[in-house]
Amino acid sequence: MLKKIMSLLLLFVLVISSTLPAAASAEHKNKGKEVALSKQLKAISKNTYRYFEDFTDSNTGLTYDAVRMENGKLSSQEFTSPTNISMYMMSTVSAEEVGLISREKAVKNISKTLTSLEGMEKWNGLFYNWYYTKDASLMTDWGQFISTVDNGWLSAGLIVIGQAYPELYNRTHSLVEDMDYSTLYTPEVGQMRGGYDVATGSYTAHHYGAFYTEPRVASYIAIGKEDVPKEHWWRMFRTMPESWDWQAQIPKGYTETYDGVEVFEGHYSYKGIKYVPSWGGSMFEALMPQLVLKEKELGKNALGLNNKRHVDIQIQYAKDQGYAAWGMSPAATPENYSEFAATPLGMDGYKSDGTVTPHATFLALEYAPMEAFKNIQALKRFNMYGKYGFLDSVNVETGEVTNAYLALDQGMTMVSIANYLQDGVIRDYFHQDQIGKSPEDLLMKETFSIQ
């Protein structure tokens, strides 16, 4: 009997021993890929940040909206928006975090931007949508529009800066405190307006009703500032009600009550995968907010899980379409700018014509790093990588590359890389501030119907 036991033990040891080299080899291989990805991301961030170094006005600290290469010549759009300003500031923090610039340089450059912001024309502390980069003056010929979503992103950037550089906190905090989001909120509806036209004295006809879109950052900040009640978070639609049959799918789900508000926790499905849709189905609607919000860490049963589902479906949808790369999101085109998406992911999905934009890959980094690594190589094969990192888009069906760089998309790339390489550092800064910290329970308590 003892001999039999000893034989079985020997057999067990031999089996375990034979599997260890394979397992160790796989682990070593994955580690090698992670190191290669990190090295490549560092190189990409250096080129990407060069955009902000070369196309930010040295006096005002304001970054050009976009640049295009036409017939071998550079054409600059020397105006900027609140979102662009935020992307520049957070990209500068990101550049310091990954070792591209010194802390001293970062603070000096951002101080110029803050000086411009302090002197800009505003409405109830909120910023207009377009200013000239040369002198920070208002672009009145484009209309005097106050955008809810753009102000939300500027607030987010200011909050991050105030925590990354405490010596700038009083300036950033003062700007954010003055931004009165209550002026864009409709209590009877429980939602934020799209914006306000100062010239005509009129609000937009629409509210931001869809929850899983990029304006949720503005909503989160407005709640954190106590400009609007927490109820607002629950008054937005996860899907539109089942009776609204114009939407892409009739949602399935159930009603749940949070903080005394009934919420229809609906979902759509793609090939058996459940998800809460965005409005158009693009990557930046889904994942831009998680650049600053701890959705991955705190919203494990809701936003974090849904972010992962959107990445998975973006990848699967591109594969189903036969595309050579994935990542559909609004981007520059040879003609101008257009909206693209993995169409099924939207309530009223944007088009999919083979146009892919690199910023979508970087937004997905923390949810699918190895898939992103492969996609970066696939995108480089289209000859769209250069002095300022990736050009803004390519049609993978025709091979046509858009010879343009956008401040918004360069910024999303920079912040995504910093968050991946430095364990969510930009999100950490945002949540260190009381405005970012106080509504965290909203992220934690919800459970989407996609389990």
Secondary structure, 3 states (H helix, E strand, C coil): CHHHHHHHHHHHHHHHHHHHHHHHHHHHHHHHHHHHHHHHHHHHHHHHHHHHHHCECCCCCCECCEEEEECCEEEEECEECHHHHHHHHHHHHHHHHCCCCCHHHHHHHHHHHHHHHHHCCEECCEEECCEECCCCCECHHHCCEEEHHHHHHHHHHHHHHHHHCHHHHHHHHHHHHHCCHHHHEECCCCEEECEEECCCCEECCCECCECCCCCHHHHHHHHHCCCCCCHHHHCCECCCCCCCCCCCCCCEEEEEEECCEEEEEEEEEECCEEECCECCCCHHHHHCHHHCCCHHHHCCCCHHHHHHHHHHHHHHHHHHHCCCCCCCCCEECCCCEECECCHHHECCCCECCCEECHHHHHHCCCCCHHHHHHHHHHHHCCCCEECCEECCEEECCCCCEECEEEHHHHHHHHHHHHHHHCCCHHHHHHHHCHHHHCCHHHHHHCCCCCC
